[in-house]
Amino acid sequence: MAVTAAAADSARPSPPFSILRTGATPIRLSQYRGKVVALAFIQTTCSHCQQFTTILNILAREYAPRGVQFLECAFNDDAVVTMPEFLERFAPPYPVGYSSQAAVMTYLQRSIIDPRPVYVPHVVFLDRAGIIRAEAAGQSEFFRNPEASMRVELEKLLKGVERKK
């Protein structure tokens, strides 16, 4: 059974966010306006995140031709060091990079001193206009069957169905 992601506290424009890449131009979320975006925040060394990357690889090949952009952003302290091995091992067909924990927490509207953990993987869904419509954290029901749950969210956004609070 698929579980839908939690609606964003309120639909809100995605704040500016950049994902860094070694030896490449940073990825700006704004460059994907006009596409549905699935942005996953991960830790490169997390086994759950690695399994999720495998699922995203499958979904990206299916959904990219339909106008969905997948992105992954690692924010573990050693992401710069572990990223090359991660990319070689999983070979994602979409952009992957890293950012600081502070930048990710700001994007997720969480304080860096918030005692609650940020469970990973954590996925945020943006509609074609760059509006955050839903998100799901690693400990949520969404991740009991992440492939089916991702499909439910992507289909909603591709159809332009706006979530009601």
KEDO-424066 format. One record per residue: y, z, x of N, C-alpha, C, O in turn; residue in three letters. Coordinates in steps of 0.02 Angstrom, whole numbers, padded with zeros to 5 digits, always signed. Last residue first. Example, Ala and Ser with C-alpha at 12.3 -4.5 7.8 and 13.67 -1.06 7.14 Angstrom:
REM residues 2
-00112+00354+00642-00053+00357+00684+00002+00394+00645+00057+00402+00670SER-00284+00390+00660-00225+00390+00615-00165+00390+00660-00166+00423+00712ALA
REM end
This chain:
REM residues 165
+01063+00122-00257+01056+00191-00231+01023+00234-00282+01013+00294-00270LYS+00986-00034-00244+01024+00013-00285+01011+00083-00258+00955+00099-00239LYS+00997-00171-00135+00965-00108-00154+01012-00065-00195+01072-00062-00181ARG+00996-00340-00178+01032-00282-00151+01000-00220-00179+00979-00216-00236GLU+00910-00479-00132+00907-00422-00178+00944-00364-00145+00924-00341-00092VAL+00898-00594-00061+00965-00570-00076+00966-00513-00124+01018-00499-00155GLY+00779-00636-00015+00795-00655-00084+00865-00632-00104+00889-00648-00159LYS+00781-00575+00107+00782-00649+00104+00799-00674+00034+00829-00727+00026LEU+00769-00442+00069+00831-00466+00099+00836-00542+00098+00890-00570+00089LEU+00638-00441+00016+00696-00420-00025+00760-00448+00003+00801-00476-00034LYS+00565-00481+00129+00566-00523+00069+00625-00505+00024+00658-00549-00003GLU+00587-00370+00213+00612-00437+00232+00615-00483+00172+00663-00520+00164LEU+00522-00266+00143+00594-00264+00156+00622-00333+00172+00675-00351+00147GLU+00388-00314+00141+00423-00297+00079+00498-00299+00090+00535-00329+00051VAL+00360-00326+00279+00360-00385+00236+00398-00373+00171+00436-00416+00148ARG+00361-00192+00318+00411-00238+00345+00417-00300+00300+00472-00323+00285MET+00248-00147+00249+00314-00120+00232+00370-00165+00258+00420-00175+00223SER+00146-00218+00315+00158-00229+00244+00228-00204+00223+00262-00237+00184ALA+00164-00160+00444+00167-00233+00434+00182-00248+00360+00227-00288+00346GLU+00151-00019+00430+00215-00050+00448+00218-00125+00436+00272-00150+00419PRO+00091+00092+00348+00069+00023+00349+00130-00019+00366+00159-00052+00322ASN+00156+00204+00387+00084+00210+00374+00052+00141+00373-00005+00132+00392ARG+00293+00189+00397+00253+00172+00456+00178+00186+00447+00140+00180+00495PHE+00343+00235+00276+00351+00165+00292+00303+00144+00348+00274+00089+00347PHE+00341+00372+00281+00286+00338+00247+00285+00264+00264+00232+00233+00266GLU+00410+00420+00444+00413+00407+00372+00350+00372+00346+00310+00345+00385SER+00422+00434+00578+00381+00484+00544+00376+00471+00469+00341+00507+00433GLN+00508+00327+00620+00438+00330+00638+00395+00380+00601+00335+00368+00593GLY+00619+00277+00488+00605+00311+00551+00530+00321+00558+00492+00323+00509ALA+00709+00143+00419+00649+00185+00417+00636+00213+00487+00643+00179+00537ALA+00837+00076+00312+00810+00095+00377+00750+00140+00368+00740+00171+00315GLU+00946-00045+00234+00890+00002+00233+00872+00020+00305+00889-00015+00352ALA+01064-00117+00249+01037-00107+00182+00982-00054+00179+00973-00022+00127ARG+01210-00150+00329+01149-00111+00335+01125-00095+00265+01160-00062+00226ILE+01274-00312+00333+01276-00248+00298+01208-00213+00308+01156-00243+00295ILE+01285-00443+00374+01292-00390+00424+01298-00321+00394+01326-00276+00426GLY+01257-00537+00282+01328-00523+00292+01339-00468+00344+01396-00448+00357ALA+01120-00537+00271+01152-00595+00303+01226-00583+00318+01255-00616+00362ARG+01077-00364+00304+01076-00425+00265+01115-00480+00301+01141-00469+00356ASP+00974-00268+00412+01040-00294+00396+01033-00357+00354+00990-00399+00367LEU+00879-00126+00440+00880-00193+00409+00951-00210+00390+00985-00173+00354PHE+00807-00037+00573+00865-00045+00529+00866-00117+00505+00855-00164+00543VAL+00680+00073+00626+00701+00005+00611+00758+00005+00560+00756+00043+00510VAL+00610+00159+00753+00660+00167+00700+00686+00098+00687+00713+00066+00732HIS+00451+00217+00816+00505+00169+00810+00550+00185+00750+00530+00220+00703PRO+00536+00375+00832+00529+00304+00847+00458+00282+00831+00411+00321+00833VAL+00652+00493+00771+00582+00471+00776+00581+00395+00788+00618+00357+00757TYR+00760+00593+00839+00760+00525+00813+00689+00499+00825+00669+00485+00881VAL+00759+00768+00790+00739+00712+00834+00749+00645+00799+00748+00640+00738PRO+00897+00873+00760+00841+00836+00731+00823+00778+00778+00867+00743+00803ARG+01012+00924+00817+00948+00950+00841+00887+00912+00813+00832+00918+00839PRO+01146+00832+00876+01105+00844+00817+01036+00867+00840+01004+00832+00880ASP+01221+00790+00980+01200+00860+00981+01160+00880+00920+01141+00938+00911ILE+01253+00662+00948+01211+00671+01008+01186+00744+01012+01135+00757+01044ILE+01245+00629+00775+01279+00662+00831+01229+00670+00888+01170+00683+00877SER+01221+00472+00699+01195+00538+00715+01234+00566+00775+01253+00528+00819ARG+01232+00338+00662+01275+00389+00632+01247+00459+00639+01248+00499+00592GLN+01169+00244+00735+01131+00273+00680+01169+00328+00643+01142+00360+00598LEU+01267+00224+00834+01251+00171+00787+01215+00198+00725+01229+00177+00669TYR+01256+00347+00901+01319+00329+00867+01305+00275+00815+01330+00279+00759THR+01127+00334+00953+01142+00389+00906+01207+00374+00867+01211+00387+00807MET+01148+00226+01039+01102+00220+00983+01116+00274+00930+01118+00259+00871VAL+01238+00281+01131+01258+00223+01091+01213+00214+01030+01237+00198+00976ALA+01159+00386+01183+01222+00401+01149+01244+00343+01105+01267+00353+01049ALA+01056+00318+01246+01041+00359+01188+01104+00374+01149+01103+00375+01087GLN+01102+00149+01290+01101+00221+01302+01083+00259+01238+01094+00234+01183SER+00988+00012+01280+01053+00042+01271+01047+00117+01286+00991+00143+01294SER+00902-00145+01304+00907-00073+01306+00979-00051+01294+01026-00092+01299TYR+00805-00277+01232+00847-00249+01285+00849-00174+01279+00803-00143+01253GLY+00747-00431+01173+00733-00360+01183+00777-00336+01240+00785-00371+01290VAL+00737-00570+01061+00773-00532+01113+00756-00458+01112+00752-00426+01060PRO+00570-00634+01034+00637-00618+01010+00671-00576+01064+00637-00551+01109TYR+00435-00634+01058+00468-00698+01050+00539-00691+01023+00566-00737+00992PRO+00376-00521+01185+00404-00532+01119+00442-00599+01115+00476-00618+01162PRO+00270-00483+01283+00299-00550+01276+00328-00563+01207+00309-00611+01174ALA+00201-00369+01323+00203-00385+01252+00233-00454+01237+00222-00480+01182PHE+00202-00368+01466+00142-00348+01429+00142-00374+01357+00091-00397+01332ARG+00331-00405+01501+00274-00444+01525+00212-00430+01483+00174-00476+01466GLU+00407-00305+01439+00416-00375+01420+00357-00418+01442+00335-00462+01405LEU+00358-00192+01509+00353-00196+01436+00358-00269+01414+00317-00291+01373PHE+00399-00223+01640+00327-00217+01625+00315-00223+01549+00267-00255+01528GLU+00542-00221+01622+00506-00281+01645+00431-00279+01629+00403-00329+01607PRO+00569-00085+01571+00578-00146+01530+00539-00206+01557+00506-00240+01518MET+00569+00024+01654+00507+00007+01620+00510-00059+01580+00458-00085+01559THR+00702+00029+01701+00646+00025+01748+00582+00001+01714+00544-00039+01743VAL+00777+00041+01586+00793-00012+01634+00735-00024+01681+00720-00081+01699VAL+00721+00157+01527+00711+00091+01497+00725+00034+01545+00689-00016+01546ALA+00723+00292+01554+00700+00247+01606+00689+00176+01581+00650+00138+01610ASP+00767+00353+01435+00807+00359+01496+00787+00310+01550+00829+00288+01589ASP+00750+00243+01293+00724+00296+01336+00763+00295+01402+00788+00243+01423ASN+00788+00143+01209+00840+00191+01229+00811+00251+01266+00842+00304+01270PHE+00773-00029+01170+00743+00032+01198+00800+00079+01219+00852+00057+01242ALA+00780-00131+01037+00824-00097+01084+00791-00032+01106+00781+00014+01067CYS+00741-00290+00973+00718-00223+00992+00766-00196+01045+00789-00231+01090GLU+00753-00398+00832+00782-00372+00895+00749-00305+00909+00732-00268+00863LEU+00734-00544+00734+00707-00480+00756+00740-00462+00822+00753-00506+00864PHE+00805-00630+00606+00811-00617+00677+00784-00547+00691+00808-00498+00663GLN+00758-00749+00488+00757-00678+00506+00760-00673+00583+00724-00707+00619VAL+00745-00879+00438+00811-00851+00447+00813-00777+00462+00864-00744+00451GLY+00621-00934+00437+00652-00920+00371+00719-00885+00377+00749-00865+00327ARG+00575-00938+00565+00594-01001+00534+00628-00992+00466+00659-01039+00440PRO+00547-00796+00579+00604-00827+00614+00623-00894+00582+00683-00907+00573ALA+00426-00759+00515+00489-00752+00479+00549-00784+00514+00599-00799+00481TYR+00318-00784+00603+00315-00805+00533+00384-00809+00501+00400-00856+00464GLU+00356-00729+00723+00333-00799+00722+00332-00827+00650+00344-00886+00640ARG+00383-00599+00681+00437-00642+00706+00417-00715+00704+00456-00758+00685ALA+00258-00545+00649+00307-00558+00596+00362-00605+00619+00385-00647+00580LEU+00201-00535+00778+00169-00574+00725+00219-00594+00672+00223-00652+00653ILE+00293-00448+00840+00278-00514+00869+00248-00560+00817+00266-00619+00812ASN+00284-00334+00761+00345-00374+00759+00334-00443+00788+00363-00492+00764LEU+00157-00289+00805+00167-00310+00735+00230-00354+00729+00228-00406+00695ILE+00189-00257+00936+00136-00306+00923+00142-00333+00852+00133-00393+00840THR+00283-00157+00913+00304-00220+00945+00252-00274+00933+00271-00332+00921THR+00201-00058+00863+00249-00088+00818+00274-00155+00847+00284-00203+00811PHE+00133-00022+00979+00095-00050+00923+00142-00086+00875+00124-00139+00849GLN+00244+00028+01049+00207-00029+01076+00166-00062+01022+00163-00124+01018GLN+00276+00137+00971+00324+00083+00978+00291+00020+01004+00308-00036+00984CYS+00163+00215+00991+00179+00193+00923+00228+00134+00925+00221+00086+00887HIS+00173+00241+01130+00117+00201+01105+00130+00175+01034+00110+00119+01017SER+00317+00227+01226+00289+00258+01166+00233+00213+01138+00245+00154+01124CYS+00388+00166+01326+00327+00200+01345+00291+00234+01286+00240+00266+01296THR+00505+00117+01269+00458+00069+01299+00390+00101+01315+00340+00065+01317THR+00554+00163+01113+00546+00190+01180+00492+00146+01212+00438+00138+01183GLN+00668+00080+00998+00603+00099+01024+00611+00138+01090+00665+00144+01118ILE+00733+00012+00854+00749+00056+00911+00683+00086+00934+00645+00114+00894PHE+00745-00146+00786+00700-00089+00800+00724-00052+00862+00735-00082+00915ALA+00815-00236+00662+00831-00206+00727+00789-00144+00737+00795-00095+00700LEU+00812-00377+00579+00770-00317+00584+00780-00291+00655+00755-00321+00703ALA+00926-00471+00484+00909-00441+00549+00865-00380+00539+00879-00337+00497VAL+00956-00627+00414+00931-00560+00401+00909-00533+00470+00878-00569+00509VAL+01104-00717+00463+01031-00707+00464+01016-00636+00440+01057-00591+00446LYS+01237-00709+00458+01207-00767+00425+01131-00764+00425+01099-00803+00390GLY+01259-00643+00618+01283-00648+00549+01257-00712+00520+01255-00764+00553ARG+01225-00627+00750+01171-00646+00704+01193-00645+00631+01151-00646+00586TYR+01326-00578+00825+01309-00649+00836+01255-00673+00788+01240-00733+00786GLN+01334-00442+00799+01377-00487+00761+01360-00561+00770+01377-00601+00728SER+01254-00383+00896+01228-00391+00828+01269-00442+00788+01242-00479+00748LEU+01244-00456+01053+01289-00425+01005+01260-00436+00935+01243-00492+00917ARG+01166-00435+01205+01156-00460+01136+01204-00421+01092+01205-00360+01093ILE+01231-00479+01367+01214-00430+01314+01207-00464+01246+01239-00516+01232PRO+01153-00601+01470+01210-00582+01430+01189-00530+01378+01135-00535+01349THR+01049-00543+01605+01064-00587+01548+01125-00560+01511+01144-00502+01519ALA+01007-00450+01699+01014-00520+01719+01029-00568+01663+01022-00628+01672GLY+00943-00347+01578+00950-00356+01650+00954-00431+01665+00910-00469+01646THR+01037-00319+01434+00978-00351+01463+00991-00362+01537+01045-00384+01556ARG+01093-00216+01297+01098-00240+01366+01032-00271+01388+00978-00252+01364LEU+01161-00239+01143+01098-00223+01177+01102-00255+01246+01112-00316+01252ILE+01293-00174+01047+01269-00221+01097+01206-00194+01129+01199-00134+01140SER+01379-00164+00895+01326-00137+00938+01303-00192+00984+01295-00250+00964PHE+01491-00117+00767+01477-00158+00826+01424-00124+00868+01425-00064+00877PRO+01404-00063+00617+01456-00055+00668+01441-00102+00726+01384-00125+00734PRO+01373-00150+00470+01345-00130+00534+01402-00120+00583+01444-00165+00591SER+01442-00086+00320+01442-00137+00373+01412-00109+00437+01423-00051+00455PRO+01326-00009+00208+01387-00006+00249+01384-00062+00301+01330-00082+00323ARG+01260+00069+00070+01265+00006+00106+01331+00007+00144+01383+00022+00116ALA+01225+00234+00108+01261+00189+00064+01266+00125+00105+01274+00126+00166SER+01108+00267+00174+01144+00318+00135+01191+00284+00085+01195+00304+00027ASP+00993+00133+00147+01044+00164+00189+01083+00213+00145+01091+00200+00085ALA+00839+00167+00071+00903+00134+00068+00951+00170+00115+00948+00231+00121ALA+00693+00174+00167+00743+00211+00130+00807+00170+00129+00828+00141+00180ALA+00576+00041+00143+00619+00082+00185+00668+00119+00142+00683+00098+00086ALA+00429+00048+00041+00493+00020+00060+00531+00068+00104+00520+00129+00102THR+00260+00031+00083+00313+00077+00063+00379+00046+00084+00385+00020+00140VAL+00109-00042+00030+00172-00046+00067+00222+00003+00038+00225+00015-00022ALA-00059+00000+00042+00000+00000+00000+00062+00000+00044+00066+00039+00092MET
REM end
